[in-house]
Every structure is written in C-alpha cells, then in structure tokens.
Amino acid sequence: MAKQSWITRNQRKARTVAKYAKLREKLKAEKDYDGLTLLPRDASPTRVVNRCEVTGRRRGYLRRFRMSRITFREMASHGLIPGVTKSSW
C-alpha cells in the first residue's frame, strides 16, 4: 500500500491539471510559451501518475483495469473481476 501522502499529492495534481486545462489549451493555441511557464508546474498533465485504485501502487499499472498487476492477479484469482479467467493450455 502506498503512503497516503503520495496518493493525496497525486489527487491534488489531478485537480490542478483540471483547473488549468482550458487555459493551457488557449496558451498553446496562441503559442504563448512565456505564459505557459508562468503556470504552476503541477498544471502539466504529465505530472499526474497512474495509480492503482485499490492500493495506490504506481508501478505495474494496467490501464484497462485501473489497478496494479499484483492487485489484478489477486482479484482475478478470487473471481472478483467479471470476464477474466485464468488461462491454461
């Protein structure tokens, strides 16, 4: 489980990105790069990290299921993810 402070920080970054999204698009369309540099650093969408919805882990993230590979495997083994079965050949 990730520290709560890391999860909270990432949520704050996501809110900042949403807040400045329209302004960033407008500045980019006008090619006003000086104006972009005046925005907060966390206003950039690349600062937001994909994190597991269950544990908050950032590595091994599966976008389709919005969780880490470890959590995905545990939940799939317990049958908690619809449509996912363990493969065998």
N, CA, C and O atoms as a CHARMM CRD file, in Angstrom:
* protein
*
  356
    1    1 MET  N      0.84400  -1.18300   0.00000 PROA 1      0.00000
    2    1 MET  CA     0.00000   0.00000   0.00000 PROA 1      0.00000
    3    1 MET  C      0.88600   1.24200   0.00000 PROA 1      0.00000
    4    1 MET  O      1.82200   1.35200   0.79200 PROA 1      0.00000
    5    2 ALA  N      0.58100   2.16000  -0.88600 PROA 2      0.00000
    6    2 ALA  CA     1.33500   3.40400  -0.97400 PROA 2      0.00000
    7    2 ALA  C      0.99700   4.29300   0.22300 PROA 2      0.00000
    8    2 ALA  O     -0.07300   4.18200   0.82100 PROA 2      0.00000
    9    3 LYS  N      1.93800   5.17600   0.55300 PROA 3      0.00000
   10    3 LYS  CA     1.67500   6.10700   1.63600 PROA 3      0.00000
   11    3 LYS  C      0.51500   7.01700   1.25300 PROA 3      0.00000
   12    3 LYS  O      0.36300   7.39100   0.09000 PROA 3      0.00000
   13    4 GLN  N     -0.27500   7.35900   2.21000 PROA 4      0.00000
   14    4 GLN  CA    -1.45300   8.20100   1.95700 PROA 4      0.00000
   15    4 GLN  C     -1.03800   9.56300   1.41300 PROA 4      0.00000
   16    4 GLN  O     -1.77200  10.16300   0.62800 PROA 4      0.00000
   17    5 SER  N      0.12800  10.05900   1.82100 PROA 5      0.00000
   18    5 SER  CA     0.58100  11.36200   1.35200 PROA 5      0.00000
   19    5 SER  C      0.85100  11.35800  -0.15400 PROA 5      0.00000
   20    5 SER  O      0.59300  12.35100  -0.83400 PROA 5      0.00000
   21    6 TRP  N      1.37400  10.23300  -0.67800 PROA 6      0.00000
   22    6 TRP  CA     1.62200  10.12800  -2.12000 PROA 6      0.00000
   23    6 TRP  C      0.30800  10.11000  -2.89500 PROA 6      0.00000
   24    6 TRP  O      0.18400  10.74700  -3.94100 PROA 6      0.00000
   25    7 ILE  N     -0.66200   9.38100  -2.37500 PROA 7      0.00000
   26    7 ILE  CA    -1.97000   9.29800  -3.03600 PROA 7      0.00000
   27    7 ILE  C     -2.65000  10.66100  -3.02800 PROA 7      0.00000
   28    7 ILE  O     -3.20700  11.08600  -4.04000 PROA 7      0.00000
   29    8 THR  N     -2.60700  11.34200  -1.89300 PROA 8      0.00000
   30    8 THR  CA    -3.21200  12.66500  -1.76700 PROA 8      0.00000
   31    8 THR  C     -2.52800  13.66800  -2.68900 PROA 8      0.00000
   32    8 THR  O     -3.19400  14.49100  -3.31700 PROA 8      0.00000
   33    9 ARG  N     -1.21300  13.60300  -2.77100 PROA 9      0.00000
   34    9 ARG  CA    -0.45400  14.51300  -3.63000 PROA 9      0.00000
   35    9 ARG  C     -0.84800  14.31500  -5.09400 PROA 9      0.00000
   36    9 ARG  O     -0.99800  15.28300  -5.84000 PROA 9      0.00000
   37   10 ASN  N     -1.01300  13.06400  -5.49400 PROA 10     0.00000
   38   10 ASN  CA    -1.39400  12.78200  -6.87300 PROA 10     0.00000
   39   10 ASN  C     -2.81000  13.29000  -7.16900 PROA 10     0.00000
   40   10 ASN  O     -3.07300  13.77600  -8.26900 PROA 10     0.00000
   41   11 GLN  N     -3.71300  13.18200  -6.20600 PROA 11     0.00000
   42   11 GLN  CA    -5.06600  13.70100  -6.39000 PROA 11     0.00000
   43   11 GLN  C     -5.05800  15.22100  -6.50900 PROA 11     0.00000
   44   11 GLN  O     -5.82000  15.79400  -7.28700 PROA 11     0.00000
   45   12 ARG  N     -4.19600  15.86800  -5.73500 PROA 12     0.00000
   46   12 ARG  CA    -4.07200  17.32000  -5.80500 PROA 12     0.00000
   47   12 ARG  C     -3.54700  17.74100  -7.17700 PROA 12     0.00000
   48   12 ARG  O     -4.00500  18.73200  -7.74600 PROA 12     0.00000
   49   13 LYS  N     -2.58100  16.98200  -7.70400 PROA 13     0.00000
   50   13 LYS  CA    -2.05200  17.27400  -9.03500 PROA 13     0.00000
   51   13 LYS  C     -3.13900  17.12100 -10.09600 PROA 13     0.00000
   52   13 LYS  O     -3.22000  17.92500 -11.02500 PROA 13     0.00000
   53   14 ALA  N     -3.96700  16.10300  -9.96100 PROA 14     0.00000
   54   14 ALA  CA    -5.05200  15.88300 -10.93100 PROA 14     0.00000
   55   14 ALA  C     -6.04800  17.04200 -10.89800 PROA 14     0.00000
   56   14 ALA  O     -6.54000  17.46800 -11.94300 PROA 14     0.00000
   57   15 ARG  N     -6.34500  17.55200  -9.70400 PROA 15     0.00000
   58   15 ARG  CA    -7.24500  18.70800  -9.59900 PROA 15     0.00000
   59   15 ARG  C     -6.62600  19.94200 -10.24300 PROA 15     0.00000
   60   15 ARG  O     -7.32300  20.71100 -10.90600 PROA 15     0.00000
   61   16 THR  N     -5.32300  20.13700 -10.05400 PROA 16     0.00000
   62   16 THR  CA    -4.63300  21.28700 -10.63800 PROA 16     0.00000
   63   16 THR  C     -4.63000  21.20100 -12.15400 PROA 16     0.00000
   64   16 THR  O     -4.82400  22.20800 -12.83500 PROA 16     0.00000
   65   17 VAL  N     -4.41300  20.01100 -12.68600 PROA 17     0.00000
   66   17 VAL  CA    -4.44900  19.81800 -14.14100 PROA 17     0.00000
   67   17 VAL  C     -5.82300  20.18000 -14.68500 PROA 17     0.00000
   68   17 VAL  O     -5.93000  20.87600 -15.69400 PROA 17     0.00000
   69   18 ALA  N     -6.87700  19.71000 -14.01800 PROA 18     0.00000
   70   18 ALA  CA    -8.23900  20.00100 -14.46700 PROA 18     0.00000
   71   18 ALA  C     -8.54200  21.49900 -14.39500 PROA 18     0.00000
   72   18 ALA  O     -9.23500  22.04300 -15.25400 PROA 18     0.00000
   73   19 LYS  N     -8.02000  22.15000 -13.36800 PROA 19     0.00000
   74   19 LYS  CA    -8.28200  23.58000 -13.17000 PROA 19     0.00000
   75   19 LYS  C     -7.67100  24.42500 -14.29300 PROA 19     0.00000
   76   19 LYS  O     -8.28700  25.38600 -14.75300 PROA 19     0.00000
   77   20 TYR  N     -6.46700  24.06800 -14.73100 PROA 20     0.00000
   78   20 TYR  CA    -5.75100  24.87600 -15.71700 PROA 20     0.00000
   79   20 TYR  C     -5.83200  24.31600 -17.13800 PROA 20     0.00000
   80   20 TYR  O     -5.14100  24.82000 -18.02300 PROA 20     0.00000
   81   21 ALA  N     -6.64500  23.29800 -17.38400 PROA 21     0.00000
   82   21 ALA  CA    -6.68500  22.64800 -18.69900 PROA 21     0.00000
   83   21 ALA  C     -7.08300  23.61100 -19.81000 PROA 21     0.00000
   84   21 ALA  O     -6.41200  23.67100 -20.84000 PROA 21     0.00000
   85   22 LYS  N     -8.15700  24.35900 -19.62200 PROA 22     0.00000
   86   22 LYS  CA    -8.62700  25.28000 -20.66300 PROA 22     0.00000
   87   22 LYS  C     -7.61100  26.39300 -20.92000 PROA 22     0.00000
   88   22 LYS  O     -7.36100  26.76100 -22.06800 PROA 22     0.00000
   89   23 LEU  N     -7.04000  26.91400 -19.86400 PROA 23     0.00000
   90   23 LEU  CA    -6.05400  27.98000 -20.00500 PROA 23     0.00000
   91   23 LEU  C     -4.81000  27.47500 -20.73500 PROA 23     0.00000
   92   23 LEU  O     -4.24900  28.18500 -21.56900 PROA 23     0.00000
   93   24 ARG  N     -4.38000  26.25500 -20.42500 PROA 24     0.00000
   94   24 ARG  CA    -3.22000  25.66400 -21.10200 PROA 24     0.00000
   95   24 ARG  C     -3.49400  25.48800 -22.59400 PROA 24     0.00000
   96   24 ARG  O     -2.63200  25.78200 -23.42200 PROA 24     0.00000
   97   25 GLU  N     -4.69000  25.01100 -22.94000 PROA 25     0.00000
   98   25 GLU  CA    -5.03600  24.84700 -24.35600 PROA 25     0.00000
   99   25 GLU  C     -5.03400  26.18600 -25.08600 PROA 25     0.00000
  100   25 GLU  O     -4.55500  26.28700 -26.21500 PROA 25     0.00000
  101   26 LYS  N     -5.57300  27.20900 -24.43200 PROA 26     0.00000
  102   26 LYS  CA    -5.61700  28.53900 -25.03500 PROA 26     0.00000
  103   26 LYS  C     -4.20700  29.07900 -25.25700 PROA 26     0.00000
  104   26 LYS  O     -3.91100  29.62100 -26.32200 PROA 26     0.00000
  105   27 LEU  N     -3.34000  28.93300 -24.26200 PROA 27     0.00000
  106   27 LEU  CA    -1.96800  29.42500 -24.38500 PROA 27     0.00000
  107   27 LEU  C     -1.19300  28.64900 -25.44800 PROA 27     0.00000
  108   27 LEU  O     -0.38300  29.22500 -26.17400 PROA 27     0.00000
  109   28 LYS  N     -1.44100  27.35300 -25.53700 PROA 28     0.00000
  110   28 LYS  CA    -0.76200  26.55200 -26.55300 PROA 28     0.00000
  111   28 LYS  C     -1.22400  26.93800 -27.95400 PROA 28     0.00000
  112   28 LYS  O     -0.41900  26.99700 -28.88400 PROA 28     0.00000
  113   29 ALA  N     -2.52400  27.20000 -28.10300 PROA 29     0.00000
  114   29 ALA  CA    -3.04700  27.60400 -29.41300 PROA 29     0.00000
  115   29 ALA  C     -2.45400  28.93900 -29.85300 PROA 29     0.00000
  116   29 ALA  O     -2.20300  29.15100 -31.03900 PROA 29     0.00000
  117   30 GLU  N     -2.23400  29.83300 -28.89700 PROA 30     0.00000
  118   30 GLU  CA    -1.64600  31.14400 -29.19900 PROA 30     0.00000
  119   30 GLU  C     -0.12700  31.07800 -29.27400 PROA 30     0.00000
  120   30 GLU  O      0.52300  32.06800 -29.60700 PROA 30     0.00000
  121   31 LYS  N      0.43500  29.92600 -28.96800 PROA 31     0.00000
  122   31 LYS  CA     1.88800  29.72400 -28.92200 PROA 31     0.00000
  123   31 LYS  C      2.56000  30.69200 -27.95100 PROA 31     0.00000
  124   31 LYS  O      3.64400  31.21300 -28.21300 PROA 31     0.00000
  125   32 ASP  N      1.88900  30.91500 -26.82900 PROA 32     0.00000
  126   32 ASP  CA     2.39600  31.80000 -25.77500 PROA 32     0.00000
  127   32 ASP  C      3.14900  30.94900 -24.74500 PROA 32     0.00000
  128   32 ASP  O      2.60400  30.57900 -23.70500 PROA 32     0.00000
  129   33 TYR  N      4.39700  30.65400 -25.05800 PROA 33     0.00000
  130   33 TYR  CA     5.16500  29.76900 -24.19200 PROA 33     0.00000
  131   33 TYR  C      5.63500  30.47600 -22.91900 PROA 33     0.00000
  132   33 TYR  O      5.89200  29.82900 -21.90400 PROA 33     0.00000
  133   34 ASP  N      5.74600  31.78600 -22.97800 PROA 34     0.00000
  134   34 ASP  CA     6.07400  32.51900 -21.75600 PROA 34     0.00000
  135   34 ASP  C      4.91800  32.44000 -20.76100 PROA 34     0.00000
  136   34 ASP  O      5.13300  32.32600 -19.55500 PROA 34     0.00000
  137   35 GLY  N      3.69600  32.50200 -21.27500 PROA 35     0.00000
  138   35 GLY  CA     2.52400  32.35800 -20.41500 PROA 35     0.00000
  139   35 GLY  C      2.42100  30.96700 -19.82000 PROA 35     0.00000
  140   35 GLY  O      1.98900  30.80500 -18.67900 PROA 35     0.00000
  141   36 LEU  N      2.81700  29.95600 -20.59300 PROA 36     0.00000
  142   36 LEU  CA     2.79300  28.58100 -20.07800 PROA 36     0.00000
  143   36 LEU  C      3.78400  28.39800 -18.93500 PROA 36     0.00000
  144   36 LEU  O      3.51700  27.65900 -17.98700 PROA 36     0.00000
  145   37 THR  N      4.92100  29.06800 -19.02600 PROA 37     0.00000
  146   37 THR  CA     5.92300  28.91800 -17.95800 PROA 37     0.00000
  147   37 THR  C      5.46800  29.56400 -16.65600 PROA 37     0.00000
  148   37 THR  O      5.96400  29.22300 -15.58200 PROA 37     0.00000
  149   38 LEU  N      4.52000  30.50100 -16.75300 PROA 38     0.00000
  150   38 LEU  CA     4.02600  31.16400 -15.54700 PROA 38     0.00000
  151   38 LEU  C      2.99200  30.32000 -14.79600 PROA 38     0.00000
  152   38 LEU  O      2.68000  30.59900 -13.63800 PROA 38     0.00000
  153   39 LEU  N      2.46600  29.29200 -15.45600 PROA 39     0.00000
  154   39 LEU  CA     1.50300  28.41000 -14.79600 PROA 39     0.00000
  155   39 LEU  C      2.22000  27.54400 -13.75000 PROA 39     0.00000
  156   39 LEU  O      3.43600  27.36800 -13.82400 PROA 39     0.00000
  157   40 PRO  N      1.48300  27.01400 -12.79300 PROA 40     0.00000
  158   40 PRO  CA     2.11100  26.12400 -11.80900 PROA 40     0.00000
  159   40 PRO  C      2.68700  24.87900 -12.48900 PROA 40     0.00000
  160   40 PRO  O      2.17000  24.42500 -13.51000 PROA 40     0.00000
  161   41 ARG  N      3.72800  24.35000 -11.92900 PROA 41     0.00000
  162   41 ARG  CA     4.37900  23.17300 -12.50100 PROA 41     0.00000
  163   41 ARG  C      3.43900  21.97600 -12.52500 PROA 41     0.00000
  164   41 ARG  O      3.48200  21.16900 -13.45400 PROA 41     0.00000
  165   42 ASP  N      2.59300  21.85800 -11.51300 PROA 42     0.00000
  166   42 ASP  CA     1.66600  20.72700 -11.43700 PROA 42     0.00000
  167   42 ASP  C      0.48400  20.85700 -12.39300 PROA 42     0.00000
  168   42 ASP  O     -0.36900  19.97000 -12.43500 PROA 42     0.00000
  169   43 ALA  N      0.41900  21.94100 -13.15800 PROA 43     0.00000
  170   43 ALA  CA    -0.66400  22.09600 -14.13100 PROA 43     0.00000
  171   43 ALA  C     -0.43000  21.25600 -15.38400 PROA 43     0.00000
  172   43 ALA  O     -1.32500  21.12000 -16.21800 PROA 43     0.00000
  173   44 SER  N      0.75100  20.70300 -15.51300 PROA 44     0.00000
  174   44 SER  CA     1.06300  19.86100 -16.66900 PROA 44     0.00000
  175   44 SER  C      0.50200  18.45700 -16.46500 PROA 44     0.00000
  176   44 SER  O      0.69700  17.86700 -15.40200 PROA 44     0.00000
  177   45 PRO  N     -0.19600  17.90800 -17.47400 PROA 45     0.00000
  178   45 PRO  CA    -0.79800  16.57400 -17.31100 PROA 45     0.00000
  179   45 PRO  C      0.22400  15.45900 -17.12800 PROA 45     0.00000
  180   45 PRO  O     -0.11200  14.39300 -16.61300 PROA 45     0.00000
  181   46 THR  N      1.46800  15.69200 -17.54400 PROA 46     0.00000
  182   46 THR  CA     2.47300  14.63800 -17.39300 PROA 46     0.00000
  183   46 THR  C      2.91200  14.45100 -15.94700 PROA 46     0.00000
  184   46 THR  O      3.58500  13.47100 -15.62600 PROA 46     0.00000
  185   47 ARG  N      2.54200  15.37600 -15.07900 PROA 47     0.00000
  186   47 ARG  CA     2.91700  15.25700 -13.66400 PROA 47     0.00000
  187   47 ARG  C      2.01800  14.28500 -12.90000 PROA 47     0.00000
  188   47 ARG  O      2.37700  13.82600 -11.81600 PROA 47     0.00000
  189   48 VAL  N      0.85100  13.97100 -13.46300 PROA 48     0.00000
  190   48 VAL  CA    -0.07700  13.05100 -12.80300 PROA 48     0.00000
  191   48 VAL  C      0.36500  11.61900 -13.10300 PROA 48     0.00000
  192   48 VAL  O      0.65000  11.27000 -14.24900 PROA 48     0.00000
  193   49 VAL  N      0.41800  10.80500 -12.06400 PROA 49     0.00000
  194   49 VAL  CA     0.88000   9.42600 -12.18500 PROA 49     0.00000
  195   49 VAL  C     -0.32100   8.49500 -12.10100 PROA 49     0.00000
  196   49 VAL  O     -1.20700   8.69100 -11.27000 PROA 49     0.00000
  197   50 ASN  N     -0.35100   7.47000 -12.97300 PROA 50     0.00000
  198   50 ASN  CA    -1.39700   6.46300 -12.88500 PROA 50     0.00000
  199   50 ASN  C     -1.15400   5.62400 -11.64200 PROA 50     0.00000
  200   50 ASN  O     -0.06700   5.07400 -11.46200 PROA 50     0.00000
  201   51 ARG  N     -2.15700   5.52400 -10.78900 PROA 51     0.00000
  202   51 ARG  CA    -2.02800   4.74400  -9.56100 PROA 51     0.00000
  203   51 ARG  C     -3.15500   3.74600  -9.44500 PROA 51     0.00000
  204   51 ARG  O     -4.26400   3.97800  -9.92700 PROA 51     0.00000
  205   52 CYS  N     -2.86000   2.62500  -8.79600 PROA 52     0.00000
  206   52 CYS  CA    -3.84400   1.57300  -8.56600 PROA 52     0.00000
  207   52 CYS  C     -4.98200   2.12900  -7.71300 PROA 52     0.00000
  208   52 CYS  O     -4.74800   2.81600  -6.71900 PROA 52     0.00000
  209   53 GLU  N     -6.21100   1.82300  -8.11300 PROA 53     0.00000
  210   53 GLU  CA    -7.38400   2.30400  -7.37500 PROA 53     0.00000
  211   53 GLU  C     -7.47200   1.66500  -5.98700 PROA 53     0.00000
  212   53 GLU  O     -8.02300   2.26500  -5.06400 PROA 53     0.00000
  213   54 VAL  N     -6.94200   0.47000  -5.83900 PROA 54     0.00000
  214   54 VAL  CA    -7.07900  -0.26800  -4.59000 PROA 54     0.00000
  215   54 VAL  C     -5.92700   0.02900  -3.63600 PROA 54     0.00000
  216   54 VAL  O     -6.15400   0.37000  -2.47500 PROA 54     0.00000
  217   55 THR  N     -4.68800  -0.09900  -4.12400 PROA 55     0.00000
  218   55 THR  CA    -3.52500   0.01000  -3.24500 PROA 55     0.00000
  219   55 THR  C     -2.76100   1.31300  -3.37700 PROA 55     0.00000
  220   55 THR  O     -2.03300   1.69300  -2.46000 PROA 55     0.00000
  221   56 GLY  N     -2.91000   2.00900  -4.50300 PROA 56     0.00000
  222   56 GLY  CA    -2.16500   3.24100  -4.72000 PROA 56     0.00000
  223   56 GLY  C     -0.79400   3.00900  -5.33500 PROA 56     0.00000
  224   56 GLY  O     -0.02200   3.95500  -5.49300 PROA 56     0.00000
  225   57 ARG  N     -0.48200   1.77500  -5.68200 PROA 57     0.00000
  226   57 ARG  CA     0.80800   1.44600  -6.28200 PROA 57     0.00000
  227   57 ARG  C      0.89500   2.07200  -7.67300 PROA 57     0.00000
  228   57 ARG  O     -0.09000   2.08200  -8.41200 PROA 57     0.00000
  229   58 ARG  N      2.07600   2.59700  -8.03300 PROA 58     0.00000
  230   58 ARG  CA     2.21100   3.25500  -9.32700 PROA 58     0.00000
  231   58 ARG  C      2.92900   2.40400 -10.35500 PROA 58     0.00000
  232   58 ARG  O      2.78400   2.64100 -11.55500 PROA 58     0.00000
  233   59 ARG  N      3.67900   1.44500  -9.93000 PROA 59     0.00000
  234   59 ARG  CA     4.39100   0.58100 -10.87800 PROA 59     0.00000
  235   59 ARG  C      3.52800  -0.62400 -11.24400 PROA 59     0.00000
  236   59 ARG  O      2.72600  -1.09100 -10.43500 PROA 59     0.00000
  237   60 GLY  N      3.69400  -1.11700 -12.45400 PROA 60     0.00000
  238   60 GLY  CA     2.92800  -2.27200 -12.89700 PROA 60     0.00000
  239   60 GLY  C      1.45500  -1.96600 -13.03500 PROA 60     0.00000
  240   60 GLY  O      0.61300  -2.80100 -12.70800 PROA 60     0.00000
  241   61 TYR  N      1.13300  -0.77000 -13.51800 PROA 61     0.00000
  242   61 TYR  CA    -0.25200  -0.30700 -13.62700 PROA 61     0.00000
  243   61 TYR  C     -0.86800  -0.80100 -14.92700 PROA 61     0.00000
  244   61 TYR  O     -0.27200  -0.64900 -15.99400 PROA 61     0.00000
  245   62 LEU  N     -2.05700  -1.39200 -14.84700 PROA 62     0.00000
  246   62 LEU  CA    -2.79900  -1.84200 -16.02000 PROA 62     0.00000
  247   62 LEU  C     -3.91200  -0.83300 -16.28700 PROA 62     0.00000
  248   62 LEU  O     -4.85700  -0.72200 -15.50500 PROA 62     0.00000
  249   63 ARG  N     -3.79900  -0.10000 -17.38900 PROA 63     0.00000
  250   63 ARG  CA    -4.76500   0.96600 -17.67800 PROA 63     0.00000
  251   63 ARG  C     -6.17900   0.43900 -17.85500 PROA 63     0.00000
  252   63 ARG  O     -7.14100   1.05800 -17.39900 PROA 63     0.00000
  253   64 ARG  N     -6.30100  -0.68700 -18.50800 PROA 64     0.00000
  254   64 ARG  CA    -7.63100  -1.21300 -18.80500 PROA 64     0.00000
  255   64 ARG  C     -8.43800  -1.48600 -17.53700 PROA 64     0.00000
  256   64 ARG  O     -9.65400  -1.29600 -17.51800 PROA 64     0.00000
  257   65 PHE  N     -7.76800  -1.92500 -16.49100 PROA 65     0.00000
  258   65 PHE  CA    -8.45000  -2.27600 -15.24400 PROA 65     0.00000
  259   65 PHE  C     -8.22000  -1.25500 -14.13300 PROA 65     0.00000
  260   65 PHE  O     -8.81200  -1.36800 -13.06000 PROA 65     0.00000
  261   66 ARG  N     -7.36900  -0.26200 -14.37800 PROA 66     0.00000
  262   66 ARG  CA    -7.05600   0.79800 -13.41900 PROA 66     0.00000
  263   66 ARG  C     -6.55600   0.26300 -12.08600 PROA 66     0.00000
  264   66 ARG  O     -6.92000   0.76400 -11.02200 PROA 66     0.00000
  265   67 MET  N     -5.71100  -0.77100 -12.16400 PROA 67     0.00000
  266   67 MET  CA    -5.10800  -1.32200 -10.95100 PROA 67     0.00000
  267   67 MET  C     -3.75000  -1.91100 -11.27100 PROA 67     0.00000
  268   67 MET  O     -3.40100  -2.09800 -12.43600 PROA 67     0.00000
  269   68 SER  N     -2.98700  -2.20000 -10.23400 PROA 68     0.00000
  270   68 SER  CA    -1.65400  -2.75500 -10.43400 PROA 68     0.00000
  271   68 SER  C     -1.75100  -4.23300 -10.77900 PROA 68     0.00000
  272   68 SER  O     -2.78200  -4.87100 -10.56200 PROA 68     0.00000
  273   69 ARG  N     -0.67700  -4.76000 -11.31300 PROA 69     0.00000
  274   69 ARG  CA    -0.65100  -6.15900 -11.74300 PROA 69     0.00000
  275   69 ARG  C     -0.85100  -7.10800 -10.56800 PROA 69     0.00000
  276   69 ARG  O     -1.44500  -8.17300 -10.73200 PROA 69     0.00000
  277   70 ILE  N     -0.37100  -6.74300  -9.40200 PROA 70     0.00000
  278   70 ILE  CA    -0.48900  -7.60500  -8.22900 PROA 70     0.00000
  279   70 ILE  C     -1.93800  -7.66400  -7.76600 PROA 70     0.00000
  280   70 ILE  O     -2.47300  -8.74400  -7.51300 PROA 70     0.00000
  281   71 THR  N     -2.56500  -6.51100  -7.65700 PROA 71     0.00000
  282   71 THR  CA    -3.96700  -6.45100  -7.25500 PROA 71     0.00000
  283   71 THR  C     -4.85100  -7.14100  -8.28900 PROA 71     0.00000
  284   71 THR  O     -5.80100  -7.84400  -7.94200 PROA 71     0.00000
  285   72 PHE  N     -4.52300  -6.92900  -9.57500 PROA 72     0.00000
  286   72 PHE  CA    -5.28900  -7.56300 -10.64200 PROA 72     0.00000
  287   72 PHE  C     -5.23800  -9.08000 -10.50700 PROA 72     0.00000
  288   72 PHE  O     -6.26100  -9.75500 -10.61600 PROA 72     0.00000
  289   73 ARG  N     -4.04800  -9.60900 -10.27000 PROA 73     0.00000
  290   73 ARG  CA    -3.89700 -11.06400 -10.17700 PROA 73     0.00000
  291   73 ARG  C     -4.67200 -11.63000  -8.98700 PROA 73     0.00000
  292   73 ARG  O     -5.32500 -12.66700  -9.10100 PROA 73     0.00000
  293   74 GLU  N     -4.59500 -10.94200  -7.84900 PROA 74     0.00000
  294   74 GLU  CA    -5.31700 -11.39800  -6.66200 PROA 74     0.00000
  295   74 GLU  C     -6.82700 -11.38300  -6.89300 PROA 74     0.00000
  296   74 GLU  O     -7.52000 -12.35000  -6.57500 PROA 74     0.00000
  297   75 MET  N     -7.32900 -10.28700  -7.44500 PROA 75     0.00000
  298   75 MET  CA    -8.76600 -10.16700  -7.65900 PROA 75     0.00000
  299   75 MET  C     -9.26300 -11.12700  -8.73600 PROA 75     0.00000
  300   75 MET  O    -10.36200 -11.67100  -8.62700 PROA 75     0.00000
  301   76 ALA  N     -8.45300 -11.33600  -9.77900 PROA 76     0.00000
  302   76 ALA  CA    -8.83900 -12.26700 -10.83800 PROA 76     0.00000
  303   76 ALA  C     -8.86500 -13.69600 -10.30400 PROA 76     0.00000
  304   76 ALA  O     -9.74000 -14.47900 -10.67400 PROA 76     0.00000
  305   77 SER  N     -7.92600 -14.03800  -9.44700 PROA 77     0.00000
  306   77 SER  CA    -7.88700 -15.38800  -8.87900 PROA 77     0.00000
  307   77 SER  C     -9.09500 -15.65600  -7.98900 PROA 77     0.00000
  308   77 SER  O     -9.57000 -16.78800  -7.90000 PROA 77     0.00000
  309   78 HSD  N     -9.58500 -14.61300  -7.33400 PROA 78     0.00000
  310   78 HSD  CA   -10.75300 -14.75200  -6.46500 PROA 78     0.00000
  311   78 HSD  C    -12.06100 -14.59400  -7.23300 PROA 78     0.00000
  312   78 HSD  O    -13.14000 -14.73300  -6.65600 PROA 78     0.00000
  313   79 GLY  N    -11.97000 -14.30500  -8.53300 PROA 79     0.00000
  314   79 GLY  CA   -13.16400 -14.15700  -9.35400 PROA 79     0.00000
  315   79 GLY  C    -13.89300 -12.84400  -9.15000 PROA 79     0.00000
  316   79 GLY  O    -15.10300 -12.77200  -9.36800 PROA 79     0.00000
  317   80 LEU  N    -13.18500 -11.80500  -8.73700 PROA 80     0.00000
  318   80 LEU  CA   -13.82000 -10.52000  -8.45300 PROA 80     0.00000
  319   80 LEU  C    -13.87000  -9.59000  -9.66800 PROA 80     0.00000
  320   80 LEU  O    -14.50300  -8.53600  -9.61500 PROA 80     0.00000
  321   81 ILE  N    -13.19900  -9.98000 -10.77300 PROA 81     0.00000
  322   81 ILE  CA   -13.21100  -9.16600 -11.97800 PROA 81     0.00000
  323   81 ILE  C    -14.02400  -9.90500 -13.03200 PROA 81     0.00000
  324   81 ILE  O    -13.61400 -10.97600 -13.47900 PROA 81     0.00000
  325   82 PRO  N    -15.16100  -9.36200 -13.43900 PROA 82     0.00000
  326   82 PRO  CA   -16.01300 -10.05600 -14.40200 PROA 82     0.00000
  327   82 PRO  C    -15.33000 -10.22200 -15.74900 PROA 82     0.00000
  328   82 PRO  O    -14.67200  -9.30400 -16.24000 PROA 82     0.00000
  329   83 GLY  N    -15.49000 -11.39200 -16.34000 PROA 83     0.00000
  330   83 GLY  CA   -14.96400 -11.66400 -17.66600 PROA 83     0.00000
  331   83 GLY  C    -13.51500 -12.07400 -17.71100 PROA 83     0.00000
  332   83 GLY  O    -12.98600 -12.32900 -18.79300 PROA 83     0.00000
  333   84 VAL  N    -12.85400 -12.14600 -16.57100 PROA 84     0.00000
  334   84 VAL  CA   -11.43400 -12.50500 -16.54200 PROA 84     0.00000
  335   84 VAL  C    -11.31100 -13.91500 -15.96400 PROA 84     0.00000
  336   84 VAL  O    -11.78200 -14.18800 -14.86000 PROA 84     0.00000
  337   85 THR  N    -10.67800 -14.79600 -16.72000 PROA 85     0.00000
  338   85 THR  CA   -10.43100 -16.15500 -16.23500 PROA 85     0.00000
  339   85 THR  C     -8.96500 -16.48600 -16.38100 PROA 85     0.00000
  340   85 THR  O     -8.27200 -15.91000 -17.21900 PROA 85     0.00000
  341   86 LYS  N     -8.50500 -17.38600 -15.59100 PROA 86     0.00000
  342   86 LYS  CA    -7.10800 -17.79900 -15.65400 PROA 86     0.00000
  343   86 LYS  C     -6.93200 -18.67200 -16.88800 PROA 86     0.00000
  344   86 LYS  O     -7.70600 -19.59800 -17.13000 PROA 86     0.00000
  345   87 SER  N     -5.90700 -18.36100 -17.65800 PROA 87     0.00000
  346   87 SER  CA    -5.69200 -19.12600 -18.88100 PROA 87     0.00000
  347   87 SER  C     -4.88900 -20.38300 -18.57600 PROA 87     0.00000
  348   87 SER  O     -4.07900 -20.42000 -17.64900 PROA 87     0.00000
  349   88 SER  N     -5.13600 -21.41000 -19.37900 PROA 88     0.00000
  350   88 SER  CA    -4.36500 -22.64100 -19.26400 PROA 88     0.00000
  351   88 SER  C     -4.27200 -23.26100 -20.64600 PROA 88     0.00000
  352   88 SER  O     -5.19600 -23.12800 -21.44800 PROA 88     0.00000
  353   89 TRP  N     -3.17000 -23.93500 -20.93300 PROA 89     0.00000
  354   89 TRP  CA    -3.00400 -24.57300 -22.22800 PROA 89     0.00000
  355   89 TRP  C     -2.19300 -25.81300 -22.13800 PROA 89     0.00000
  356   89 TRP  O     -1.95900 -26.47300 -23.15000 PROA 89     0.00000
